[in-house]
Structure formats: C-alpha cells, structure tokens
C-alpha cells in the first residue's frame, strides 16, 4: 500500500493489524491518539506543509477507522479511563482525535467529514489567536499562513455535541506571528 506523507498513518495501521490478528488479546486497553493540525483540499500528499492533512488522505483515514472497527472517543472519556482504569468506559477499539491550533479548515474541511462519519474529536485552541467575529491569520513561516477559527465558529463546533474544545495555550506557540499582543 502507498502511504501518504500527510501524517503518520503507520502506527494506526499496525495497531489495526495487531487487533485483527488477535495479538493484543488480554493486553491492557490501548488507545491511539491521532493528533492533526490543519487541512487542505487535494490528493494524499498534496498539502503545502507537513502540518496539513489533505482531504484525500483524510477520507482514506476515516475509511480505515471504520474498516478496522475503531470508535472515536472524547478526550474526556480517555481521561476518565486513565484515572479509573475502568475498561467499561471505552469501546473495544477506541481512538481519540485531537486537532491542534484551531485552524478554520477544521470547520470547512474536517467537520463535514467527521459529522458524516459520526466522529468525536477535540479542538485544542491557541486562545490568543481567536477573535470574536474576524478570523485571525497566523504566519506559519516559510511563506505559509493559516486562518484561525472565530469564537462563533468554535461555539458552533461545540454545539454539535461531538466536539470538545480544549486549551492548547494562550500565546505560547513560538512559530506564529499574529501582530497581536
């Protein structure tokens, strides 16, 4: 199989194969955490940076999660399991999905696919980048910029009941320059 350079898919493929082969029977509950950042339209590997996941790759990833029987779980459920070690708090094949930084591409490219697939996920915002109504543009370096979710968009995601909003930081991201203090 050809693997896209969009993101590190190998750990999830390996975990799926190990589950399928029964090699993890009796092992403690394993929960892969997929950490994504921003999304761009296109074929696998076509994103402008390593921080971009293309829609072609994303569609393949979501299909693979379904094919291997993974169920997305809220980060809060993962935290409850880690605290209690009560395996009944998680499905048989859980996966947690987090998306760092708060790119507006979450609302436009990821959320429609997540909604169609019934995926829950967490958005980890850099709260100092979020404005009430006007999307802020951050400088990612190397000539790349990214538009950030507004608070209005963030609240709309939270209202879906599938999306957790968590803190990434306030203004601690070293690479981005917004011009805001």
N, C-alpha and C positions, 0 to 999 in steps of 0.2 A: 504494500500500500504506500502511496505517496503521502507524506506528512507535510502539512503546510508550515512555513516558518512563522505564521501568525502568532502562535503561542505554543507552550509546551504541552502537547497532547499525549506524549508517550506515557507519563505516569498514569493517566486515566485509562488508556488502552491496556496497559499492563495490569492495572487493578481489575478491569473488566474481564480480562482473560484469566486471571487468577481466580476470580469469583466463579467464572464459567467452568473452570476445571475442578472446582471444589478444593483448591489448595488452601483456602483461608477458613475452611470449616473449623469451628472451635476457636478461632483466633478472636481476640478482643475486637470490638466494633471499630472498623476503620471508616473514616470519613474524609474523602478527598475534598479539598477546598480549592476551587478554581478562582484565581484572582485575575480579573480582567481590568482594563483601563478605559479604552475608547474604541470606537467602531467606525469603519468606513465601508462604503459600498464597493463591491468588487469580488473578483475571484480570490480563492485562497492565495495568500502570499502577496496580495496586491496593495496592502496598506502602506502608507507613507513612512511608517516607523515601526519599531518592534513593540511599541505601546498600543498599536492599532490592531484590532481583530477585524478581519474582513467579514462581510455578510456571507460570503461563500463558505468560509471556514466555520462561522457561527452556525449556519444551517447544518453543516456536517456534524459539528459538535453536539447540537441539540438532538439530531437524529441518533447519534451514537449513545447519548444518555438514555434515550428511550429504548433503543435496541438492547442495551445491557441491563435494563430494568432499574436504573438509578432514579431516585426520587429526590428532588431538591428540598432542602430543609432550611428553615430560617436560622440565622446565626444564633438567635436567642435559644432555639431548641438545641443547637450544638453546645452552647454554653451550659444549659441545664443538664444535658447528658454528661458533660465533662465534670460538672460539680457533683452530680449524684451517682454517676456510673450506672444509672438505671437504663438498660438497653431497651426497655419498652418505650422510651421516649423517642426513639428513632425507628424509621422503617428499615427493612432488610438491607437495602443498598442506598444509603443516604449520600448526598453530595451537597456541599454548601457552595454558593456562588456569591462572590463579592466583586464589586466594581469600584475601584478607587478613583478619587479626584472629582467626580461629578460632571463629567463631560455631557454636553447637551445631546450627544449622539446616543446616550442611554435612552432618552425619551423617543428619539426619532428612529433608531435602528434596532436597539436591543429589546426595548419594552414590547413592541408589537409581536416579536417572535416569542418572547417569554410568556406573554399573555396567551398566545395561541397554544403553547406547549404546557401551560399551567405551572410555569417555573416560579418559585420564590427566590428572592435574592436580596442582598444588602447593597446599598449605595453608601460608600464611605466618602463623605464630603470634606473638602477643604473649605470650611465655612467662611473664611475670609474672602473667598473668591465669589461667593454667591450674593447676588443683588436681588432686590425685590422684584423688579419687572424687566430690567435690561440685562441681557446675557453679557457677562464679562468675557473678554478674550484674554487668554493667557499665552505667554510666549514660552513655547516648549524648547526653544533652542534649535539651532540648525535650520532656521528659516521656517519652522513649523509653529502654528498657533492652534489653539483649540477654544471653542466656545463652551462656556460652563452653564449648567442648569440655573434657572432662576428659582427663587423660593416658591413661586407659583407652580412651576413645573415639578419641583420637589414634592410639594404638598399633593399634587395630582398623582404622582407615583405612589406616595404613602397611602392615599385613599383606595388604591387597588386592593389592599389587604394582603398582597403578596410581597410587598417591598418594604424592607426595613431601612430606615435612614439612620446611619451611624456616623460618628466623627472620625475623620482621617487626621485632621489637625485644624488649626485656625489659619495660620500663615507660615507654617513651618516647612513648606516644600521649597527646597533650595533652588531648584532649576527654573521655576516660573517667575516671571516678572509681570505684574499687572498694573503697576503705576499707582496702586492703592496702598495707603499706609496701614 
